Amino acid sequence: MGFVSIADGTQIFYKDWGPKDAQAIVFHHGWPLSADDWDNQMLFFLGQGFRVVAHDRRGHGRSTQTDTGNEMDTYAADVVALAAALDLRNAIHVGHSTGGGEVARYVARAEPGRVAKAVLIGAVPPVMVKSETNPGGLPIEVFDGFRAALAANRAQFYRDVPSGPFYGYNRAGAQVSEGVIGNWWRQGMIGGAKAQYDCIKAFSETDFTEDLKAITVPVLVMHGTDDQIVPIADSALLSRPLLRNGTLKTYEGLPHGMCTTHPDIINADLLAFIRA
């Protein structure tokens, strides 16, 4: 682990495990979490012989609590710097939720040879917010509510999200894990409130349509049909047709945080795609 220094002074924390000459899998976390959200996947793929890398997005986790640059272009530029510093080539980039948007923007602009494949899991593209051109999106009032809740009582908000819709723990019969809820809270509270506040606009209002169209490498789109955070109808089902070389895999009844609730299923499908 270590830090990559960005030109504006931001320090990006990263983990880098495994043989440096092995193919790298780079994991991009969702809002408002950190690289720790990928612990299960990183340990699994490390055991499969891969090099595994994950970073804390600026303003999140152990990276600098930035008050500027908390938008997708800068997030992607930070990944460019990370890839250069770690000499990541022929890598597989896996993004969950907001991290899926980051992956789409980075992969669309990456230097030739840097990226072999990409995976979008419960990802925000093409665009989340409702508009005249995106009538199926979520109303802006939903995201205004997120901002209000964060500003009013971030600590409580960061309990309410994982204990309810994020992992589907609000569904009848759900097997609730207090440890998972606490870990989500821990990751969120380590990050900076200003950066996380700004990131709500980044993940909800950024339009990734042209990014998706520009990606030429194989892309696997994975999405749970009971995703209450990023509804599948206005995300994965619209993203797949925009990709030149994309595959859609849906998971009946699985929630937004399915990498945590059902890692055996997700890891097996990721491995199959990566090795194909």
PAZADREN-849464 format. One record per residue (C-alpha): y, x negated, z. Coordinates in steps of 0.25 Angstrom, whole numbers, plus 5000, padded with zeros to 4 digits. Each point is the difference from the previous one (the first is absolute). Example, Ala and Ser with C-alpha at 12.3 -4.5 7.8 and 13.67 -1.06 7.14 Angstrom:
<nodes>
498249515031;501449944998;
</nodes>
This chain:
<nodes>
500050005000;501449964998;501450044994;500649994987;501549984999;500850094991;501349964993;500850105009;499449945013;498950105002;498749955006;498850074994;498849995010;498649994993;498549985003;499249914990;498550005004;498949944992;499749894990;501349974992;499249984987;499450145001;500550124993;501150065009;500250155004;501450035004;500250125009;501350075001;500250105012;500650135001;501350055008;500349975011;498849915002;499649854999;499049914994;499150045012;499750134994;499149934991;499149935010;498750074997;500249974985;500449865002;498849975009;499150074990;500449934987;500149865008;498550025003;499850034985;500649864996;501450044996;501349945004;500850115007;501550015002;500950105006;501549995004;500950085008;501150074991;501449955003;500550085013;498650035004;499049945009;500349855003;500949984988;501549995002;500650145004;500950004988;501250104999;500149984985;499149994988;499150115005;499750064986;498949984990;500649904991;500249905012;498650045005;499449964987;500949874999;499549965014;498550014994;500449914989;500549905010;498750025008;499149984988;500849884996;499949945013;498550025002;499749974985;499350144998;499450014987;499050104994;500250085012;499650145003;501250085007;499650125009;501150095005;500050125009;501150115000;501349924999;499249884998;499550064987;501450024995;500349855003;498749964993;500450094988;501449934999;499549865002;498850014991;500950064989;500949875001;499049895004;499949874992;498850004991;498849955007;500450045014;499350145000;498650034996;499950155005;500750095008;499650125010;500950115004;499550085013;500750125004;501249944993;501450064998;500149984985;500550064991;501150065009;499950085013;501350085001;500250134993;501050014988;500250074987;499149904993;499050005012;499950155004;498749985007;500649895010;500450025014;501450055004;501049905004;500150075013;498649955004;500549864999;501350035007;499150055011;499349875001;501349935001;500550095011;498749995008;500049854999;501549995004;499850105012;498849955006;499249894992;499049985011;499650155000;500050014985;499149894999;499050075009;500150134993;499749954986;498749935002;499550105010;500250114990;500049994985;499949854997;498550005003;499750154999;499950005016;500750144999;498850064992;498950085008;498849915003;500749874998;499549885008;501349955006;500149855004;501149975011;499849864996;500450024986;501250095004;500449895010;499949894989;500850084990;501150015011;499949865004;500249954985;501150104998;500849965012;499949854997;500950024988;501550024999;500550145001;501149984989;499049944990;499050125002;501150104999;500549944987;498549994995;499950155001;501050014988;499249894993;498650075001;500550144997;501149984989;499649884992;499450044986;498849924996;499850064987;500449894991;499349905009;498750074998;500250014985;500249855000;498749965007;499049944991;498949955010;498950105005;500550095011;499150085010;500850125006;499350055012;500550135008;499550105010;500050144996;500550045014;501149905000;501150075008;501049884999;500049974985;499450134994;499049974989;500650104990;501349934999;499549855001;498749964995;499750114990;501449964993;499849855001;498749994993;500550054987;501149915000;499149875001;499549944988;498749955007;499950095012;498850075007;500250115010;499050025012;500250115009;499450025014;499850155004;500650035014;500449865003;501449985006;501249904997;499449905010;498650004994;500049844999;499950015016;499250135002;499049974989;500049854997;498549994996;500350104988;501349944996;499549855002;498850034991;500850064989;501049895000;498949895000;499450074988;501350014992;500449865003;498649944996;499950094987;
</nodes>
